[in-house]
């Protein structure tokens, strides 16, 4: 008795045929939906005449978006079909140490005596500093998170109050905050130092090194100090730098270029972290009040950005993963009754979570300045001089020797020196690409606003190919969700971006939403500390010891 090979029966259709049939059904469904919408529009118009024409025109836009949105959803379903089904996840390992990095890397945060702490008034003011990432990192470790925070929040998993359990020691030393307060008082004269060395840095370091045993036990090698300003510890005296430099620095600017440009960055000792931004970390603007859960722009903002709530809601922290709480239901008296086409149009053009969404129609966005007269290529390598109209007068902004209309003249580019927060957030939500040229350094904080709003960053004369070290490069593949354009091709930016195919843009956008957002400084997940802990494990060799089983392999 012979046995036939196991497989589909002759009567069962092949998988490819089933997929073709499924796509055919989807195409027919879209056709019937569009026909039904058209019939409803004609019916309503014939009954209401000119009075309903304005409302119908508004709803026709929603129906128009259906085709593109439905095609995108069907393409995603087709991708799932081609993936070949679903499979069960693997069980948890019984021995967690088989995976890297190990569950190590707890940090103790020093508790300084009151005489060595910055005044609370100074700390509060530094919320408005562009360099307040040092305070945000400190709070992520020491402050108890909200009840709805992630179970893996760094306060719960990476912080300890027991020195015997600590792998690392974080110094609550905030020299950038000290200098910000100093410059406010000095009328923004940034050469002023207000005795930051003798009155603040050196007393704190003397306390750490002379009254406690932990620094001397390792020579400072397991200690962390934040230096989030452009020139790292270059603002302080040699005496101050010498008492700090045995530790690892958490810096926002990583630069591989030779001295003098990269002289303050120590590649094998410092860890590059994301910058804070005024939009996210000072004003607490929430991207998910402007975008749906998949990163598509909302037709109307929700949450704290809802115009009905702007005077009633004051966000209390950085949030990028959940929208602000929904507004309370309001009375519908006096509203014009909706009709069938409106309901149908909203159902068709909304995202899977039921929100009205639209498309990103702006090709590229940028907000920022052009430097000062006489700075020339010292500021932005002169790249920003292409962004704004120029008469060819190097003494007038944008300080270009060439006359040109600037990228800002292009209809699909949104470029300006400044925007009000709500307006900027709306514009970010409608933009595909965000330009990220250098400023005084290779770093620009715009990158983190782009990531939070699902905008694909475009490094122009910056980024890894220009010598910039980006945050957590060992764990984050920046090339998967960014575009890099060298300085010598900066004038080609419009042509290059217009040549990006829709499929490639969507791939980049998805990666921004799935991976890029994890790099942004926020308070619910605390992902930045998780990346820091992984890099510390590498630098300090934690979990890297070989047993005989590995050594003989």
N, C-alpha and C positions, 0 to 999 in steps of 0.2 A: 504494500500500500504506500503510495507516494503522497507526500504532503506539499501543497502549493506554498510558495513563498508568501510570507506575511506582507500585506500591503493593501491598497485600496482595491475594491472590486471593480470589475470591468464596467459595471453599470454606474459607478459613482463618478461624478465629473471631476476632472483634475483641479488642483488648487488654483491655477492661473485662470481657469474658466470661471470659477466662483468669484474670484476677485474682479474679473471683468464684468460679471453680472452685477456685483454689488455696486461698482462704480456707475454702471448704467442706471440702476435704481436711483442713485444719488443725483445724477444729472437730470433725470426725469422729475425728481422731487423739486429741484431748484426751479425747473421750468414751470411746473404747476404753481409753485408759490408766487413766482413773479407774475404769472397770468392772473392769479387770484387778487394780488395786490393792485394790478392795473384795473381790473373790473370794479373793485371797491372804490378806487379813486374816481373812476368815471361815474359810478353810481352816486357817490357823495357830491361830486361837483355838479351833476345834473340836478340834484335836489336843492343844493345851497347856492348855486350860481356863483357870482363874483365874491359874495361875502365869505365863502369858504376857501377861495383860491389861495389866499396867503398861507393859511394853515396847511393846505394840501401841499403847497410848494415846499414848506419846511419838512413835511413828512416824506416827500419824494426823495429827499436827500438820504433819509434812513433806508429807504428801499434800495436806492442806488448802491449803498454800502453793503447791502446783503450779498450781492454776487461775490465781491472780493472776500468778505468775511467767511461766507459759506465755503468758497473754494479753499480757503486756508484751513478751515476745520476739516474738510474732506481730505485734504492732503495729509493732515496730521493722522487721520484715521487710516489712510492708505499706508502711511509709514508704519503704523502699529501692526497692520495686517501683514506687511512684508517682513516684520521682525520675527515672525514664526511662532507666535504664541507667548505665553507667560510661563515662568518657572519658579519653583519655591525658593525663598531665600535660604542661605546657609545658616545652620545653627551657630550659636555663640560658641567660641572656643572655650574649653575648660581651663586652659592655661593662657591667660591674657597676654603674658609676656612674649608669646610667640609673634605678636604683632608689634610693629614699630609705628609711632613712638610708644614707649611704655607709659603706664599711668604714673608718671613722675612729673616733677617740675612745680611743686607747690612753692609759693612765694610768701615770705613774711614781709609785711609793711611796717617799717619802723614807726613807733609812736613817739614823736618828738615832744620835749617839754614845751609848755605854752610860750616860754620866752623865745623859742626858736621857730615858732610857727608864724606864717604870714597872717596878718589880721584878716578877719572874716570879710571886712569891707573890701579889702584888696582881692580876696578870692572871688567874691561875688562880681566885682567889676571885670575880672579876667574872663568871665563867660563871653564877653564881647571881643576878646582877643582872637586873632587868627592863629595864635599859637597855644590854644588852651587844651591841646591833646594831652599834655602832661597831667592836667587835672582830671580829664575824662578817664584816663587809664587808671589813675589812683582810685577814683570813685568806683570803677568797675570791680576792683578787688575788695575794697573795704566796706562799701555800702551794701546793706542787705537789699537784694533785688525785689521788684514787685512780685506779688503772688503769681501772676501769670507769666513770669519770666521763664526762660528755658531751664529745664532741670540741669543742664550742663553749663549753666552760667558760671563764669570764672570765680565769683565769690564762693560758690558752693564746691567747686572742683579744683581750683588752682590757688586758693588762698588758705593760709594757716596762721594761727595765732601762737603756735608752739615752735620756738626756735629749733628745737631738736628735730622737728619734722621738715624744716625748711630746706629746700634745695637752692633757693635764691632769696635775695634780700632786696626789696624795693625801697629806695630812699624817697620820702615825700619832700623832695627838694624841687622847688618850682622857680628857678631863676628867670624863665621867660615871663612868668606872671609878675615877678618883682620888677623886671624892666618895663613891661607894659604899663604898670602903675607909675613907674618913674617917668616914662615918656608922656603920659597923660598930664602929669603935674608940670612937666617941663615944656609944655606946648608942642609936643611931638618933635623935639630936638633929639634925634636918635643917636647922637654922639654922647648924650648924657648917660651916666651910669649910676648915680645916686648911691655910691658906696656899696654896690651890690657884692663886691668881693669881701671887704672887711666887715661889713654889717650883716651879711647873710650867708654867703657860701662857706666861707672859712669857719665861722662859729659852728655851723651845722656839721661840717666835715670833722671838726675837732671833737665834737660830741660823739659822733659815730666811731671814730678811730681810737679815741682815748678813754672813753667810759664804757664801751661795750666790746665784747670779745670777738664778734663775728667777722668784722672786716679783716682783722689781723690773722684770723684762722686761715684765710684763703688769700691774703694779700689784696683783697677787694675783687678777686676774679669772679666771684659769684654774686656780685652786687650790680644793681641796675639803676641808672640815672637817666631821666628824660631830658633831652636837649632838642626841643622841637622847632628851634629857630633856623633861619636860612644858613647861618654860618656856625651852627652847632655850639662848641664851647669857645669860639673865636671872639666872643664879646668880653671875656674875662681875663684877668691877669695871669701871668705864667704861674704865680704862686697858687692861684685857685685851680688852674688846669692840672697842675702837678699832683694835687691831693685828690683829684677825681679820676684821673685817666687810667687807673688800674681796673676800673669797672667797665662794664659794657654800657654803651649809650643807646637809648632809644631815640632815633633821629627821623626826621621827615624828609631829609634831603640826602640821597645817596648818589655820589658822583665818582665815576671811575676815571675821569680826565686827570691829567697830570697837574701838579701844583702850578699856579695858585688856586685853580678852580676846584679841585677835589681834595685839597690838603687837609680839610677838617674831617673827612670821612675815613674811618678805619675799616676797610672791607672785611677783615677776618674777626673783628671784635664788635662792631656796632650792628644793630638791627634796624632796618628801615621800617617805619610804621606809617600809616596813612595820616595825612594832615586833617585837622578839623576844618570845617567851612562855616562861614557866617550863616548861610542859608539853613544848613542842617543842624549845626551844633550850637549856634547862638540864638537863632530865631525859631528853632524847632519846627521848621516847615516839614510836613510829612508827605513824601512822594505818593503814598497810597491814598491821599485825598484827591489826587489828580489822575491816578492810573488805576486800572483794575488789577486783580490779583495776578494776571498774566503779563502785566506791563503795557497794556494797550491804553491809549488816552481816553479819559471819560469825556463825554459831551459836556457835562456840568460837574464841577468839583463837588466832593462830598465831605463829610466830617467837619473838621475845624476850618476847612477852606470853603465850605458852603456859605454863600453870601448871606443866608438867613441866620448864620451863627457867628459871624466874624467878631461881633462885639460881645459875645457871650462865652466864648471858649478861649482859654489861655493854656496852650500845651505846656506841660511841665518837664518834658524830657525829649531826648532824641528817639524817634521811632521811624523805621523804614520798612518793617515787615508786616505791620498791621495798620489798617486805616484808623483814623480817630473814631471815637464812639459815634453812633448814628444820632442824628438830631431827633428830638421828640416829634411825634406826629402833630401837625398843625391842622387847624380847621380848614375845610374845603369850601366853606360858604363864600360865595362871590366868585368862585372860579368858573371859568367857562367849561361846560361839560365836554369830556373827550368823546370822540366818535371812533367808529370801528377801524378806520385806516390808521389813526394814531396808535392804537393799541397793537395792531398788527405790525406796523413799522417798527415800533420799539421792540417787539418780540423778535423780529427778524434781524435787526441790526445790533442787538445787544450781545454781550459776551456770554460765555457759559454760566456765569454767576448772576445773570439777569440785569447787568448794568448797561446803560447806554454808552457805547464806545464809538470812537471814530478812528481815523488813520493818522499816522505821523506824516505831515505834509511838508515840513521844513527840512531841507537837505542837511544843513549844517548851522550850528549855533555857536556863538562865543560872546562872553562878557569880560571886559578887562581893558586896561589902559595901554599906553604906548611908551611909557617912560617919560624922561625929562629932556629938555634941550641939551645938546652936547654929549649925551651918553652914547650915541651911535650904537655900534654893535655890542657894547657892554650890556645893553638891555635887550633881551629876547633875541640876541644874535641878529637883530634888525628884522626878524620875521614878522612881527606885528605891524610893521610899516606897510605890509601888503594888505592888511585887513581894512584900512580906512582910506578915504579919498586923499590924494596927495597932489599938491601943485608943483612938486619938485623943489620946494624950499625946505632945506634941512633944519631951519630954525623954527619951523612951525609944524605942529602935529600933522601927520604921524612921523615926521622927521625923515622922509625918504628923499633921496636925490633924484628920483624919477617921478614924473607926472603920470598918474593913473587913477581910475575911478574907485579902486579898492574892492575887495570881496563884498563889502557891505552894499555895493550897488547891485549885486546880483539878486534877482527876485526870489530865489530859493535859499538864500543865505540870510540868517538873522544875526547881525553883528552890531554891537553897541558897546559903549563904555560901561553902562550901568542900567539896571532895571529895578523897579520896586519888586519886593519879594514875591507877592502873589502873581504879578505879571510874569516875572522870570520863571516861576514854577510852571505856570501854564505853558509858556513857550518851550521849556525843557520837555514837557510831556508830549509836545507835538513835533519834536525834532528827532531825526534819525542819527546824525553824527554830531559830536562835539569836538571842536578844535582845541588842542592842548599844546600850544607853543610854550617855550620857556619864558620866564620873566627875568628876575635877577639871578635865578638859579634854574636848573633844568626842570625843577618841580613846579607844578601849578595845582592849586587846590581845586580848580574846576573839574579835574578828573573825577573826584569823589562825588561831586554833584551829578556828573554825567552817569556814573555807575548807579547811584541811588535812584535816578529817574529812568533807567533803562536806555540811556543814550550811549551809542558806541563811541568810545574815545578815539580820537585821531591825533597821534603824536606828530607834531610838525617840528622837525629839528630837535626833538626831545625823545624820551623813551629809551629802551635798551640799545637800539642801534646808534644812539648819540652818546652813550656812556652813562645814562641814568640807571641807577639801581632802584627798582620798584619794590614795594612792600612784598615780602614773603615769596620771593621768586622761586624758592625751592619747592613750594607747595602750590603756588598759583601760576598757571600757564597764561600769562598775560597775552601772548600772541594769539590765543584762541578767541579773544573778544575785543581786540584793539587793532588799529591800523597804524603803521609807522611810515611816515613820509620824510625823507632826509631834507636837510636845509636846502641843498642845491636844486630840489624839485618843489620847493614851497610854492612857487608861482603856478604850479600845475595842480594845486589842491582841488579847485573846482572840477577840472577835467577828470582827475583820478576818482573823486567821489561819485561823479555821475556815471562812471564806468562800472561801478560795483553792481553786479546783478542782484535782482530781488532775492533770489535764493540765498546768495552769500550774505546779503545784509541780514536776512531773517536768522541765519545761523549765528552770526555775530551777536545779534540782539538777544537771542535766547541764551547764549553763553553769558552775556552781561547780566541778565536777569537771574540765571541759575548760579553763577560763580562769582562774577564781578561784584555783586552787591555784598558778598560776605566780607569784603575787604574794608567796607565803610565803618567808621567809628559810630557805634550805636549802643543802646543800653539793654535791650531785651535779650539778645543772644550772646553778646560779648565775644564774637568770633575773633576779634583782633588779638585778645589775650591767648586764645587757643593757638593761633599761628605763632605768637611770640614764644609760647611754651615749646612748641615743636622745634623752633629754631634754637632755643636755648639747649634743648636736648642734644642737638647736633653739635653745637659749639662746645659744650661741656662734656661730651662723650657719655651722657647718661644712657643706659640701656645698650651700650655698644660693646660690652665685655664679651669675649668669646668663650664659650664652654668647650670641652673636649670634642663634643659632637660636631660643633661648627669648625673648630680649629683643624680637624682632620679631614674636612670635606674637600 
